[in-house]
Amino acid sequence: MWGRASAGIVVGFLVAAGLTGLVAWLPPGHWQAALVPSLIAFIPLWMLAAIWAFSFRTAARAWALLGASAAGIFLLLWLLRLSGAVQ
């Protein structure tokens, strides 16, 4: 249980941070206009990621899949930035 909880807190933070970046960058217009709504969305996203960690059978699977999700989200943000789709 503690392993899944720590995965939800630590790696869930990274998942929520990446999703917050997507929420801030993907809507049309300047990212500054979406800054406050994306920051407001951060806490519920982090809570959802923490709850998601408890859906896995083992802590190792929670760490692995949440970590892979976080890596995928940050890779997507990096690719969007390289392509010029976001500022």
C-alpha contacts under 8 A as a table, 3 or more apart, distances in Angstrom:
res1	aa1	res2	aa2	distance
1	M	4	R	5.33
1	M	5	A	6.17
1	M	54	F	7.99
1	M	59	A	7.33
2	W	5	A	4.91
2	W	6	S	6.00
3	G	6	S	5.23
3	G	7	A	6.15
3	G	59	A	4.86
3	G	60	A	7.68
4	R	7	A	4.97
4	R	8	G	6.12
4	R	53	A	5.63
4	R	54	F	6.00
4	R	56	F	7.91
4	R	58	T	7.18
4	R	59	A	4.59
4	R	60	A	7.93
4	R	62	A	6.07
4	R	63	W	7.32
5	A	8	G	5.07
5	A	9	I	6.21
5	A	50	A	6.99
5	A	53	A	6.94
5	A	54	F	7.27
6	S	9	I	5.02
6	S	10	V	5.85
6	S	11	V	7.89
7	A	10	V	5.35
7	A	11	V	5.30
7	A	12	G	6.55
7	A	50	A	7.50
7	A	53	A	6.54
7	A	59	A	7.28
7	A	62	A	6.37
7	A	63	W	5.29
7	A	66	L	7.46
8	G	11	V	5.80
8	G	12	G	4.55
8	G	13	F	7.44
8	G	49	A	5.99
8	G	50	A	3.78
8	G	51	I	6.95
8	G	52	W	7.30
8	G	53	A	5.09
8	G	54	F	7.78
8	G	62	A	7.83
8	G	66	L	7.86
9	I	12	G	5.20
9	I	13	F	5.94
9	I	46	W	7.81
9	I	50	A	5.90
10	V	13	F	5.36
10	V	14	L	6.98
11	V	14	L	5.07
11	V	15	V	6.34
11	V	63	W	7.13
11	V	66	L	6.14
11	V	67	G	6.01
11	V	70	A	7.21
12	G	15	V	4.96
12	G	16	A	6.06
12	G	46	W	5.76
12	G	47	M	7.93
12	G	49	A	4.85
12	G	50	A	5.59
12	G	53	A	7.89
12	G	66	L	6.77
12	G	70	A	7.98
13	F	16	A	5.13
13	F	17	A	6.02
13	F	46	W	5.70
13	F	49	A	7.69
14	L	17	A	4.97
14	L	18	G	6.09
14	L	70	A	5.82
15	V	18	G	5.21
15	V	19	L	6.16
15	V	46	W	7.31
15	V	49	A	6.92
15	V	66	L	7.23
15	V	67	G	7.94
15	V	69	S	6.74
15	V	70	A	4.61
15	V	73	I	7.22
16	A	19	L	5.07
16	A	20	T	5.96
16	A	42	F	5.95
16	A	43	I	7.75
16	A	45	L	5.18
16	A	46	W	4.88
16	A	49	A	6.96
17	A	20	T	5.00
17	A	21	G	6.27
17	A	42	F	6.85
17	A	46	W	8.00
18	G	21	G	5.04
18	G	22	L	6.41
18	G	70	A	6.75
18	G	73	I	5.70
18	G	74	F	5.84
18	G	77	L	7.65
19	L	22	L	4.97
19	L	23	V	6.14
19	L	42	F	7.95
19	L	45	L	7.62
19	L	73	I	6.98
20	T	23	V	4.96
20	T	24	A	6.15
20	T	38	S	5.40
20	T	39	L	6.79
20	T	41	A	6.92
20	T	42	F	5.85
21	G	24	A	5.07
21	G	25	W	6.07
21	G	38	S	7.50
21	G	77	L	7.51
22	L	25	W	5.17
22	L	26	L	5.62
22	L	77	L	6.94
23	V	26	L	5.88
23	V	27	P	6.98
23	V	34	A	7.40
23	V	38	S	5.58
24	A	27	P	6.89
24	A	31	W	5.49
24	A	32	Q	7.75
24	A	34	A	5.05
24	A	35	L	5.67
24	A	37	P	7.86
24	A	38	S	5.49
25	W	28	P	7.99
25	W	30	H	7.86
25	W	31	W	5.36
25	W	34	A	7.59
25	W	86	V	6.15
25	W	87	Q	7.78
26	L	86	V	7.26
27	P	31	W	7.77
27	P	34	A	7.50
29	G	33	A	7.26
30	H	33	A	5.73
30	H	34	A	7.40
31	W	34	A	5.30
31	W	35	L	6.26
31	W	87	Q	7.97
32	Q	35	L	5.10
33	A	36	V	7.40
34	A	37	P	5.55
34	A	38	S	6.03
35	L	38	S	5.26
35	L	39	L	6.17
36	V	39	L	5.13
36	V	40	I	6.14
37	P	40	I	5.03
37	P	41	A	6.17
38	S	41	A	4.96
38	S	42	F	6.35
39	L	42	F	5.11
39	L	43	I	7.79
40	I	43	I	6.71
41	A	44	P	5.70
41	A	45	L	6.18
42	F	45	L	5.15
42	F	46	W	6.10
43	I	46	W	5.05
43	I	47	M	6.18
44	P	47	M	5.01
44	P	48	L	6.15
45	L	48	L	5.06
45	L	49	A	6.21
46	W	49	A	5.07
46	W	50	A	6.16
47	M	50	A	5.02
47	M	51	I	6.15
48	L	51	I	5.05
48	L	52	W	5.99
49	A	52	W	4.88
49	A	53	A	6.39
49	A	66	L	7.98
50	A	53	A	5.27
50	A	54	F	7.21
51	I	54	F	5.52
51	I	55	S	7.19
52	W	55	S	5.33
52	W	56	F	7.59
53	A	56	F	6.01
53	A	62	A	5.33
53	A	63	W	7.91
53	A	66	L	7.34
54	F	57	R	7.62
54	F	62	A	7.59
56	F	59	A	7.21
56	F	61	R	6.37
56	F	62	A	5.61
57	R	61	R	7.14
57	R	62	A	7.81
58	T	61	R	5.36
58	T	62	A	6.41
59	A	62	A	4.97
59	A	63	W	6.11
60	A	63	W	5.13
60	A	64	A	6.02
61	R	64	A	5.00
61	R	65	L	5.96
62	A	65	L	5.43
62	A	66	L	5.80
63	W	66	L	5.41
63	W	67	G	5.72
64	A	67	G	5.13
64	A	68	A	6.00
65	L	68	A	4.95
65	L	69	S	6.02
66	L	69	S	4.98
66	L	70	A	6.13
67	G	70	A	5.07
67	G	71	A	6.09
68	A	71	A	5.02
68	A	72	G	6.02
69	S	72	G	5.03
69	S	73	I	6.13
70	A	73	I	5.13
70	A	74	F	6.20
71	A	74	F	5.22
71	A	75	L	5.98
72	G	75	L	4.97
72	G	76	L	6.09
73	I	76	L	5.06
73	I	77	L	6.28
74	F	77	L	4.96
74	F	78	W	6.08
75	L	78	W	4.99
75	L	79	L	6.09
76	L	79	L	5.08
76	L	80	L	6.07
77	L	80	L	5.10
77	L	81	R	6.19
78	W	81	R	5.11
78	W	82	L	6.20
79	L	82	L	4.99
79	L	83	S	6.05
80	L	83	S	5.19
80	L	84	G	6.32
80	L	85	A	5.36
80	L	86	V	6.01
81	R	84	G	5.24
81	R	85	A	6.15
81	R	86	V	5.30
81	R	87	Q	6.49
82	L	85	A	7.74
83	S	86	V	7.79
84	G	87	Q	6.62
